[in-house]
């Protein structure tokens, strides 16, 4: 019976298996490297895209801030303009009252009294003047209380002026300026409030 030597065949097969194994390892390593490079490239692309978006958003935010500053500036200008318009309207509304006020002053100042200064702050008036006697000051105060344009005369101080020949008394007093427009508004409002109060009382059981 013939003997067959299988050793060379087994060695060749083992070598072939080793070559296939190392080839597979090499391909796997190449594939891993390719995947790593692709992943790195994709991440780099996404990061670059996000950075571009961030730069765009930052520029847009800066533009918005500039626009907000412009709007704030316009609002400030608008506020100043509104205040000026209100001041002009107040002056226009108070102009007739001022004319009546000075006309009334000429009428109620008695003989022997003359004013040195007159200051107005809102509806409050401060008078400083000279009078020939205390009775002249008292007459002036009564005229203020009796006037339709003034009220609430209050004497602050009165003193003799020895150096003065014609007017020997210096006085300071306060009064209130009656605003006719406000009075008219109050007179219109009173019947409305009274009617509303009456209706509310009628509804109660």
Helices and strands as residue ranges (DSSP letters): H 7-108, E 113-121, E 124-131, H 134-146, E 150-160, E 169-177, H 180-203
